[in-house]
Amino acid sequence: MLTYPHINPVAISIGPVFGFGPLRVHWYGIMYLIGFVAAWWLARYRARQPGSTWSALDIDDLIFYCAVGVIVGGRVGWCIFYGHDVIAENWLNIFHIWDGGMSFHGGMTGVLVAAVLFARAKHKHGADVLDFVAPLPGIGLLAGRLGNFINGELWGKPTDLPWGFGVPNAQGVLVARHPSQLYEASLEGLVLFIVLWWFTSRPRPRLAPTGLFLIVYGCARFTVEWVRLPDANIGYLAGDWLTMGMLLTTPMILLGAAMMIYAYRRNQASGNVELAKA
């Protein structure tokens, strides 16, 4: 059994300053910043490639749209699917994103809305925007799950495996648990990024990158849900195995598979690369 390091979730504390504060910067917030910066840098890199139809200004605007979509959608989605008790305790808790409580599915919905609005503003095809965005979130997802680990939340079920971390139960007794946050960081973050970055390194049919993103993320999340404990205020939806994460992720996998089939049958060229150079 490994010892959990108990990292202070507050990375920086300053103040009070001019009668206000103290100002606290949480690791969870820093991880989001890392995700946005990584996405911006990767998008800028892709925009510089020969034949790209994206400009540097397009990237700056895209990341702004998506950042708003992720934060608003992620928090609202968590409140709808998971955070009923927390919000009922104090409705102002909806703004406490530094305490954790962000739903990927809500964030993805927020990005979808943001991508549609961005596409309309920039006169781009909505599917092309989604395909361009598909390889960008992986590093942010990895960082976000590390933030969950630092916060000591989203632990897995008890395990006898040597890499289980000792987590105190309600009686204060250490129980070895799966570090499901680190599993998700590896699968939903690193593996997702590697697969999507490789797949989008050459032109693909329109909607194929988006479909692959849904499949890879969905399978990774569904897999980890088998060892991750459900939120205490929700529990299992059926038996001792069906979780809210599984329920929300299954349609993603099916939709992603349908998108991949549709994309390759239609074989429509992506608008992210000039046709003459595709």
C-alpha positions as CSV (number, residue, x, y, z in Angstrom):
1,M,0.0,0.0,0.0
2,L,1.4,3.4,-1.0
3,T,1.2,6.5,1.2
4,Y,-0.9,9.3,-0.2
5,P,1.3,12.4,-0.2
6,H,-1.5,14.8,1.1
7,I,-0.5,17.7,-1.1
8,N,-1.9,21.1,0.0
9,P,-4.6,21.9,-2.6
10,V,-3.7,25.5,-2.2
11,A,-0.6,26.2,-4.3
12,I,-0.2,29.8,-3.4
13,S,-1.7,31.9,-0.6
14,I,-1.1,35.7,-0.6
15,G,-2.5,38.3,1.7
16,P,-4.5,39.8,3.0
17,V,-3.7,42.6,0.6
18,F,-5.2,46.0,1.0
19,G,-7.8,44.5,3.4
20,F,-8.8,41.8,1.0
21,G,-7.9,38.2,0.9
22,P,-6.1,36.1,1.5
23,L,-5.8,35.3,-2.2
24,R,-5.5,31.6,-2.7
25,V,-4.5,29.9,-6.0
26,H,-5.5,26.3,-6.0
27,W,-3.6,23.5,-7.8
28,Y,-6.9,22.6,-9.5
29,G,-7.2,26.0,-11.1
30,I,-3.5,25.8,-12.2
31,M,-4.2,22.5,-13.9
32,Y,-7.0,24.1,-15.9
33,L,-4.6,26.9,-16.9
34,I,-2.1,24.3,-18.0
35,G,-4.8,22.7,-20.1
36,F,-5.8,25.9,-21.8
37,V,-2.2,26.9,-22.5
38,A,-1.3,23.5,-23.9
39,A,-4.4,23.5,-26.1
40,W,-3.5,27.0,-27.4
41,W,0.1,26.0,-28.1
42,L,-0.8,22.8,-29.9
43,A,-3.5,24.6,-31.9
44,R,-1.0,27.3,-32.9
45,Y,1.4,24.6,-34.0
46,R,-1.2,22.9,-36.2
47,A,-2.3,26.3,-37.7
48,R,1.3,26.8,-38.9
49,Q,1.4,23.6,-40.8
50,P,1.5,23.8,-44.6
51,G,-2.0,23.9,-46.1
52,S,-3.8,24.8,-42.8
53,T,-6.9,27.0,-43.2
54,W,-6.5,28.4,-39.7
55,S,-4.9,31.6,-38.7
56,A,-3.2,32.6,-35.4
57,L,-6.1,34.9,-34.7
58,D,-8.6,32.1,-35.3
59,I,-6.7,30.0,-32.7
60,D,-6.8,32.8,-30.1
61,D,-10.5,33.3,-30.5
62,L,-11.2,29.5,-30.6
63,I,-9.4,29.0,-27.2
64,F,-11.3,31.8,-25.7
65,Y,-14.7,30.4,-26.8
66,C,-13.7,26.9,-25.7
67,A,-12.4,28.1,-22.3
68,V,-15.7,29.7,-21.5
69,G,-17.6,26.6,-22.8
70,V,-15.5,24.3,-20.7
71,I,-15.9,26.3,-17.4
72,V,-19.5,27.1,-17.7
73,G,-20.6,23.8,-19.2
74,G,-18.4,21.8,-16.9
75,R,-19.7,23.4,-13.7
76,V,-23.4,23.5,-14.8
77,G,-23.1,19.9,-15.9
78,W,-21.7,18.8,-12.6
79,C,-24.5,20.6,-10.7
80,I,-27.1,18.9,-12.8
81,F,-25.6,15.3,-12.7
82,Y,-23.7,15.2,-9.5
83,G,-23.8,18.2,-7.2
84,H,-27.3,18.4,-6.0
85,D,-26.4,18.2,-2.3
86,V,-23.6,20.7,-2.5
87,I,-25.7,23.3,-4.3
88,A,-28.6,22.7,-1.9
89,E,-26.3,23.4,1.0
90,N,-25.5,26.9,-0.4
91,W,-26.3,27.9,-4.0
92,L,-23.2,30.1,-4.1
93,N,-21.2,26.8,-4.1
94,I,-21.9,26.7,-7.9
95,F,-19.1,29.2,-8.3
96,H,-16.5,27.3,-6.2
97,I,-14.8,25.5,-9.1
98,W,-11.5,25.5,-7.2
99,D,-13.0,22.9,-4.8
100,G,-13.5,20.5,-7.7
101,G,-16.8,19.5,-9.2
102,M,-16.5,19.8,-12.9
103,S,-18.3,17.4,-15.2
104,F,-16.5,16.3,-18.4
105,H,-19.8,15.6,-20.1
106,G,-21.0,19.1,-19.2
107,G,-17.7,20.6,-20.3
108,M,-17.9,18.7,-23.6
109,T,-21.5,20.1,-24.2
110,G,-20.2,23.6,-23.4
111,V,-17.4,23.2,-26.0
112,L,-19.9,21.9,-28.5
113,V,-22.0,25.0,-28.1
114,A,-18.9,27.2,-28.1
115,A,-17.6,25.5,-31.3
116,V,-20.9,26.1,-33.1
117,L,-20.9,29.8,-32.1
118,F,-17.3,30.1,-33.1
119,A,-18.0,28.5,-36.5
120,R,-20.8,30.9,-37.2
121,A,-18.7,33.9,-36.2
122,K,-15.8,32.7,-38.4
123,H,-17.8,31.3,-41.3
124,K,-16.3,27.8,-40.8
125,H,-18.0,24.4,-41.0
126,G,-19.0,23.3,-37.5
127,A,-17.7,19.8,-38.1
128,D,-14.3,21.2,-39.2
129,V,-14.1,23.1,-35.9
130,L,-14.9,20.1,-33.9
131,D,-12.3,18.0,-35.8
132,F,-9.7,20.6,-35.2
133,V,-10.4,20.7,-31.5
134,A,-10.5,16.9,-31.1
135,P,-6.8,16.4,-30.3
136,L,-6.4,19.4,-28.1
137,P,-8.1,18.5,-24.7
138,G,-5.9,15.5,-23.9
139,I,-3.2,17.4,-22.0
140,G,-5.9,19.4,-20.1
141,L,-7.7,16.2,-19.1
142,L,-4.5,14.7,-17.9
143,A,-3.8,17.9,-15.8
144,G,-7.3,18.0,-14.5
145,R,-7.2,14.4,-13.2
146,L,-3.9,15.2,-11.5
147,G,-5.8,18.1,-9.8
148,N,-8.3,15.5,-8.6
149,F,-5.5,13.5,-7.2
150,I,-4.1,16.5,-5.4
151,N,-7.5,17.3,-4.0
152,G,-7.8,13.7,-2.7
153,E,-11.1,13.1,-4.5
154,L,-12.6,10.6,-6.9
155,W,-10.9,7.6,-5.3
156,G,-11.5,4.1,-6.5
157,K,-12.6,0.9,-4.8
158,P,-10.5,-1.0,-2.3
159,T,-7.7,-3.0,-3.9
160,D,-5.0,-5.5,-3.0
161,L,-2.8,-4.3,-5.8
162,P,0.6,-2.9,-4.7
163,W,-0.1,0.6,-6.1
164,G,-3.2,1.1,-4.1
165,F,-3.1,4.3,-2.0
166,G,-4.0,4.3,1.7
167,V,-7.1,6.5,2.2
168,P,-8.9,6.8,5.6
169,N,-12.4,5.5,5.7
170,A,-15.2,7.0,7.9
171,Q,-13.6,5.4,11.0
172,G,-10.2,6.8,10.2
173,V,-8.8,3.4,9.2
174,L,-6.5,3.4,6.1
175,V,-7.9,1.4,3.2
176,A,-5.9,0.8,0.0
177,R,-7.8,2.1,-2.9
178,H,-7.4,2.3,-6.6
179,P,-5.9,5.7,-7.7
180,S,-8.7,6.0,-10.3
181,Q,-7.7,9.7,-10.8
182,L,-4.3,8.5,-12.1
183,Y,-5.9,5.8,-14.2
184,E,-8.0,8.5,-15.8
185,A,-5.1,10.9,-16.2
186,S,-3.3,8.1,-18.2
187,L,-6.2,6.9,-20.3
188,E,-8.5,9.9,-20.7
189,G,-5.5,12.2,-20.9
190,L,-2.2,10.9,-22.2
191,V,-3.5,7.9,-24.3
192,L,-6.3,10.1,-25.7
193,F,-3.9,12.8,-26.7
194,I,-1.4,10.4,-28.3
195,V,-4.0,8.6,-30.4
196,L,-5.8,11.8,-31.5
197,W,-2.6,13.7,-32.2
198,W,-1.3,10.9,-34.4
199,F,-4.7,10.4,-36.1
200,T,-5.0,14.1,-37.0
201,S,-1.4,14.5,-38.2
202,R,-2.7,13.9,-41.7
203,P,-6.0,14.8,-43.4
204,R,-9.0,12.6,-42.4
205,P,-12.6,12.6,-43.6
206,R,-14.8,15.2,-42.0
207,L,-16.1,14.1,-38.6
208,A,-13.7,11.2,-38.3
209,P,-11.5,12.9,-35.7
210,T,-14.5,13.9,-33.6
211,G,-15.9,10.4,-33.8
212,L,-12.6,8.9,-32.7
213,F,-12.4,11.3,-29.8
214,L,-15.8,10.1,-28.5
215,I,-14.8,6.5,-28.9
216,V,-11.4,6.7,-27.2
217,Y,-12.6,8.9,-24.3
218,G,-15.8,6.9,-23.9
219,C,-14.0,3.6,-23.7
220,A,-11.3,5.0,-21.3
221,R,-13.9,6.5,-19.0
222,F,-16.2,3.5,-19.1
223,T,-13.2,1.2,-18.2
224,V,-12.1,3.3,-15.2
225,E,-15.7,3.5,-13.9
226,W,-15.5,-0.2,-13.0
227,V,-13.0,0.6,-10.3
228,R,-13.9,4.2,-9.5
229,L,-16.4,4.8,-6.6
230,P,-19.6,6.6,-7.6
231,D,-20.3,10.0,-6.1
232,A,-21.5,9.4,-2.5
233,N,-24.7,11.5,-3.0
234,I,-25.7,9.4,-6.1
235,G,-24.3,5.9,-5.5
236,Y,-24.9,3.1,-8.0
237,L,-27.8,3.6,-10.4
238,A,-28.4,-0.2,-10.7
239,G,-26.9,-3.1,-8.8
240,D,-23.4,-2.6,-7.6
241,W,-21.9,-1.6,-10.9
242,L,-23.8,1.0,-13.0
243,T,-22.6,4.5,-12.4
244,M,-23.7,7.9,-13.7
245,G,-20.4,8.0,-15.6
246,M,-21.2,4.8,-17.4
247,L,-24.7,6.0,-18.2
248,L,-23.4,9.3,-19.7
249,T,-20.5,7.7,-21.5
250,T,-22.2,4.8,-23.3
251,P,-24.0,7.2,-25.8
252,M,-20.7,8.8,-26.5
253,I,-19.2,5.5,-27.7
254,L,-22.2,4.7,-29.8
255,L,-22.3,8.2,-31.3
256,G,-18.6,8.1,-32.0
257,A,-18.8,4.8,-33.8
258,A,-21.7,6.1,-35.9
259,M,-19.7,9.2,-36.8
260,M,-16.7,7.2,-37.9
261,I,-18.8,4.9,-40.1
262,Y,-20.6,8.0,-41.6
263,A,-17.4,9.9,-42.1
264,Y,-15.6,7.1,-44.0
265,R,-18.7,6.2,-46.1
266,R,-19.2,9.8,-47.1
267,N,-15.5,10.5,-47.3
268,Q,-15.9,14.3,-47.4
269,A,-12.7,16.3,-47.4
270,S,-11.9,18.3,-44.2
271,G,-12.1,22.1,-44.5
272,N,-9.1,22.4,-42.2
273,V,-6.7,21.7,-45.0
274,E,-6.7,23.5,-48.4
275,L,-8.1,21.1,-51.0
276,A,-5.2,21.6,-53.3
277,K,-2.8,20.3,-50.6
278,A,-4.9,17.7,-49.0
